[in-house]
Amino acid sequence: MSADRAALAEFLRMRRAALQPEDVGLPSGARRRAPGLRREEVAQLTGMSVDYYTRLEQSRGPQPSEQMLAALARSLRLGADERDYLFRVAGHAAPDRFDAATHVAPALLRVLDRLDDTPALILSPLGETLVANGPAVALFGDHSARVGWDRSDIHRWFTDPSAREVYPAEDRERQAAALVATLRVAYGAMGSHSRAGELVRVLRRASDEFAAIWDRHEVARRFEDHKTLVHPELGRIDVDCQVLFTEDQSQALLVLTAPPRTEAWEKLRLLSVLGSQRFAAAEGAMRATRMIW
């Protein structure tokens, strides 16, 4: 499939012009000469250089990869039809709508953009972190950049012992059962020949514990819950978990909160500070790298 560079460039320009900073969780700042986001803002959100993005809008430069297109679709808050169009004019086949773990529902992103003082993240049916805010990264780590099955919380739980450290030892058995029960829901919806079925087969080979729990045939989404999490610097944090699903149940926005003025509430506020500091440090490192190159 060949790319239509002119159509890609025009589409990117039009979608960028249709967005305001507050639509994507950025401060509005000073008054702007032209409507819409600036090119450097789209590049920042996408994780690409301003020069690379500028060349895309000018119908030149290399063909963007599927990973880059998925990031652009997220940055520009594209719906499923718009995402598919973006892929096709860039010369790629559109991703499978249900199996794809790269496109984030714009409606959930709009909510996430407004949550900066408490951990929140968007998950796929297979426990893959699609995007997380600063407090969630400070609590769980940044898993959205992982690749393959390592991106799935379910897979890491049964293959990487360090994945369990965020839960107290006494809660780990319950969490393991909850993860498998959630995978059962995805397996039932997506079928045995889907990515859910593949994950089940991978984990049955890798973990006797998973196989034993899977054979119990427990089926449930267990996002809404009260649980205790463990942060290496802040210690134990008691949180309430609430979830918002997309209409097709293919993605979930998970939000962690605590009652106001409690110890846990104060710790969640500290997570916001930790997340901001780490983000600023990462931005500084990126700027230094760009200066070196």
Secondary structure by P-SEA (a helix, b strand, c coil): cccaaaaaaaaaaaaaaaccccccccccccccccccccaaaaaaaacccaaaaaaaaacccccccaaaaaaaaaaacccaaaaaaaaaaacccccccccccccccaaaaaaaaacccccccccccccccccccaaaaaacccccccccccccaaaaaaccccccccccccaaaaaaaaaaaaaaaaaaacccccaaaaaaaaaaaccaaaaaaaacccccccccccbbbbbccccbbbbbbbbbbcccccbbbbbbbcccccaaaaaaaaaaaaaaaaaaaaaaaaaaaaaac
